[in-house]
Amino acid sequence: MKILITGYDGMLGTGLVRQLTGKHELFGLSDRGESRSGVISSQIDITNRADVFIKIEDIRPDIVIHTAAYTDVDGCETNREKAFAINFEGAKNVVDACLAINAYFILISTDYVFDGKKKTQYNEGDIPTPLSVYGQSKLEAENDVKSKAKRYTIVRTSWLYGKNGKNFVDTILKLSDLKSELAVVADQVGRPTYTVDLAEGIENLLAYCKRADEYRIHGIVHIANDGETSWCDFAKEILKIKARNVKVSAMTTEQLARPAMRPAYSVLSLEKYQSLTGKPLRPWQEALREYLQ
């Protein structure tokens, strides 16, 4: 089976390539177009609609996993035009090209489509109310896919970290080399998710879809590592695993004063994914230990 991964050389794309290599014929598109073992790759600007159509028509994949995105939450807030060009228009170009060849489309989305005011886990049917430009741009992409695609899944995930991308885990480790004390936000709670585990979850979902008659699952599925934590406690666990003698103190979101607002509680319900696949992902602490080995 031919699988095309946009953003194949990014953080999630790297995890997907690792998970799917040797099992499928893999193709990759990205703005860098870097060479990767196991992937037939090429460079592309996903905001260039004509180029997207040409490349996807040429590859004619069975499945497209769209990971390419502008994920700098604060950067999106200060550059709304770029955020919507990549996260909405780019996704629109890819899904329209998929429609033209009847390819199955998987959009990677985010917990930041929610405002965090709910006190219990967010399920797939909850109404999104994003607080940030990043969340708004991803929600617009979701809505566009739902309005036109017949063969699709929207995968929402949260607090991603992994190789080949800027992430919280690596940032904390770098800061711990420079400082003896760190202040980290304690009033935002979510599910940290290792890209390798998310890639496994996507593969599990694809296996279910195939059993359910040629990829006929439509709609949204939440996939993340099990368990929830705050950024502050996440940082403490990172430093504990690496045996760093650095004090971590709690601070509030208001004290941090970032350009973009974040949800206070964006824990995604995993019940749908687990009921479909029967394969829950491991606890976030276990995944983190593997990443830090």
N, C-alpha and C positions, 0 to 999 in steps of 0.2 A: 504494500500500500504506500502511496506517495503522501507524505506529510510535509507541508510547508510551514516553517516557523518564521514569522516576522520578528525582528529583534533577536535573532538566534544567538548573537554574540553578547547579549546583555545578561543580566543576572538570572532571570527566569529562563531565558533562552538557553543559557549554558546548562542549567539543570535539566531542561527538556532534552537537549542533545545527548547528555550523559544517560538519561533514562531510556531513550528511544533508539540509540545507535545500535545497529545490528539486527533490529527488529522490523524496521521499515526503511523505505528509501526516503532519506531526509534532504530537504531543500531549505535554504535560508536566504532571507532578504534583510538587509539592515542599512543604515546610513553610512556605516564604516565598511561593510563588505569584507571583514577580516576572514582569513582562511581558518577553517576549523575542521579537524579530523572527523570524517563520517558525514560531512554536510557538503552538498553542492551549493555553493554560496555565490551571491552577487550583491552589488551595491544598489541602493534605491532610496529615493526621497518619497516617502509614502504620501506626502502632500501633493505630489505630481500625479494627478489622476490618470493621465494617458500612459505614463510609464508603469504604474501599478497594473493597469489592465493588460498591457503588453507582456509584462513579466509573468503574471499569473496565467494568462492564456497560453503562454509558451510552456510553462511547467505543467499545467493542468493537474493540480494536486487533488487527491480525494478529500483531504482535510487541511484546513488552514487554521493554525493556532496563532492568534494575533496578540503578541506580547509587546510589540513596539509601542512606546508611549513616552510622554514627557512627565516624569514622576517626581520632579522637584516641586514639592507642595508649595513652598514659599516662592520659588521661581515662577510657578504658574500664577500666583497671586499678583505678582508685579509685572507679568507679561501675559495678559489674558489672550491676546491675539495668537501668540505662539502656542499656548496651551490648547486652544480650540482648534487651531490648524492641525496639530499633531494628533491630539486625543480624540477629537470629533471628526474633522474632515478626513484625517488619515484613516481612521477606522471605517468611515463611510466609503472611502475609495476601495478599501480591501473587501468589505462585505459586498459591495456592488459587483466587484470583479468575480467574487465567489458565486454570486447569483447567476452571472453570465455563463458559468461552466458547471453549475449545479454542485459545487464543492460544499462540504460541511464546514461551517464557520464556528470557531470558538473565540469569544472575546474575553480577555482577562480584564476584570474590573476590580473594584476596591470597596473596603468597608467605609471609606470616606464619602460615600454617597449618602450616609446617614448622619443625622445631627447629634447623636449621642445622648439625647434626652430621655430615651427609654431606659428603664431600670432592669430589664431582662434582655436575654439574647435576641439579636435581630434575626428573624427568619426571612426566607426569600420573598414572602408576600407583604412584608412591611413596606410602607410608602417611604421612598427616599426623600430626604430634605437636606441636601448638601450644604455645608457651611462655607466651603472654599471654592475657588475657581477650579482647582484640580478636580474636586468631587463633582462640580457642575459639568465639567467637560467630559468626564467619564460617564456620567448619567445621560448626557445627550447622546453619547455613542450607544449606550444600552438601549435607549428609546428608539433610536434609528434602526438598530438591528431588529428589535421586537416588531417594528412597524412593517418590515418588508421581508425578512428572511424566513424561509420555511424549514431549513435544516440548520439549526444553530443551538449552541449552549453559551450562556454567559456565566463565567466562573468568577465569583467574587472571592477575594482573599484579603489578607491583612498583614501588616508589619513585616514585610518580606526582608530577608537577608540571605546572602549567599555569595558565591564567587562572581567576579567580573562586574561589580557594581557598588556604588556608594551605599552603605547601610549602617544602621545604628550600632551593630555589634563591632564592626571595624572602627567606627568613630570613637566608641567608648575605650577600646584598647589603645588607640592612638593618644587620646587625651590622658589615659592613665600613665603613659610614658612621660608626660609633661607635667602632671599635677599630682599632688598628694591627696587632694580632696576634690570631689565632683558634686555639683548640685544638679539633680535630674528631676524632671517633672513626675509628680506622683499622683496627679488627679486626672490622668488619662489611662484608660484600661482597654486592653485588646488582646488578640491572640498573635504572639510572634510565630512566624511561619518560615521554615527553611525551604529554599527554592527546590532542593532535591526532593523533599517530601511533597511539595505541591506538584512537582512534575510526576511523581508516582501517583498522586491522587488523580491527576488529569488522565494518566494512562489507565487507571482503574475505571474511571468514568467512561472512557472510550470503549473499554472491554464490555461494560454494561450496555452501552448504547448499541454495540454490535449485536449482543445477545437479544436486545429488545427490537431487533429487526432493522438493521441497516441505519443506525444513527437517527432514531426517531424521537429522541428525548429533546424537548424544546423548553426553553425557559432558563431560569437562573438556578445555579447550584453554588452553595458556599463550601469552600474547601480551605482548611487551615489546620495547623497542628492543634492538638487537644490542650485544654487548659487556658487560663487567662492570667494576666498580670498587668502591673503598671510599668511605665518606662523606668521608673526608679528601681523597682524590684528586678526588672529585667537586667538593668545595669549591674545590680548587686550579684546576680547569678553569673553574669559574664565574668566579673572580676573574681568571684569565688572559684569558678572552674579553672581560671588561669592563675590562681594563687597570687593575685596582685594585692599588695598591701596599700590600698587606696580607700579612703573613707568616702561613702556616698551619702549625701544628705538630700532630703526631699525639698522640692520647690513647687510652686503652683504654676499653672499655665499662664496666669496673669503676670506673674513675676518674670517669666521668660520673654513675654512680649514679642512673639513672632508675627510676621506679616499675615499669615493665613491662620484662620481659626481651625482647630481640630476638635473632633467629637470627644466628649469626656468618657463615653462608654460605647465602644463599637465592637463588642464581642459578637461574632457571627454564630448563629445556630448551625450545627453540623449534622443535624438529624436527617435531613433529606439525603445528603451525600452518603451517610452511613447506611441508611435504609436501602439505597439504590445499589451500592457496591458491596456492602457487608464487610468493608475493610477500613475501619477508622484509622486515621493517622496517629502516630505516637505522640506522647506528651511533648510540649515544646522544650522542656528541660533536657530531655533525652536527645532530641534533634540538635539542640544547641551544643551539647557535649561533643557530638560527632563533628559538627562544623569546626569546633575549636581544637580538635585533636591535632 
